[in-house]
Amino acid sequence: VHSMDFDDTWHPATHPSGAILPALLALAESLPSKPSGLDLLLAFNVGLEVQGRLLRFSKEAHNIPK
């Protein structure tokens, strides 16, 4: 998920894809029926949204200069 020096950095306090994508792929592999590509994209977007909303309530995130 991490490539060279680049990562999704829409906010300096978090890099959501680095946590969401590996967990999503591991979960998809463990399911008895494999999810579709559309299901994976939807789950990835939900993960981004959840992490973004949690970031809004993080006290540490407000202390990091943008």
N, C-alpha and C positions, 0 to 999 in steps of 0.2 A: 504494500500500500504506500509506503514511503519511497520516493524516488529521488535520488540524488539530494539536492538541497531544496527541493520544492515540495510543498504540501499545501492543502487547502488552508488558507490563513485569512479567512474573512474577519476573524477576530484573533488578536495575538494570544489570547488565553486558551485557545482550543484548536485542535486539528481533528474535526469529527470523523473524517473518513478513516483515519488510522485506527480508530476504535470500532467503528460500525462495520466496515466491510469484512474484516477477518471473522468477527463474531457471526455476521450474517452468513458467510460462506460455510463456516463450521456447522451452524445450525441447519442450513439447507442440506448439507451432506448427511446429517444424522437423521433426517426425516425419512419415513418409509416411502412416501410418495414425493417425488422431486417437485419443487415449486417451479412455475414457469418464469421466464425472464421478466415478464410484466410484474409478477408477484415479488421478485427480487428487487426490481426498481422501486416499487411501491414501499416495500419494507425499508429500503435504504433511505428513501425520502422521509419516511416517518421517523427513522432514527436521527436524521439531520434535524428535523423539526423539534424532536424531544430534546436533543442536546442543546440546540439553540435556546429553547425556552428555559432549560435548567441554567444555562449560562447567564440569563437575565437576572436570576436570583442569587448568583454567586457573588459574595462580597469581594473575593480575591480578584474577580474579573474586572471590577470597577477600579482597582488600584493599578492596573497595568496600563501604561501609556500606549496610545494607539498611534 
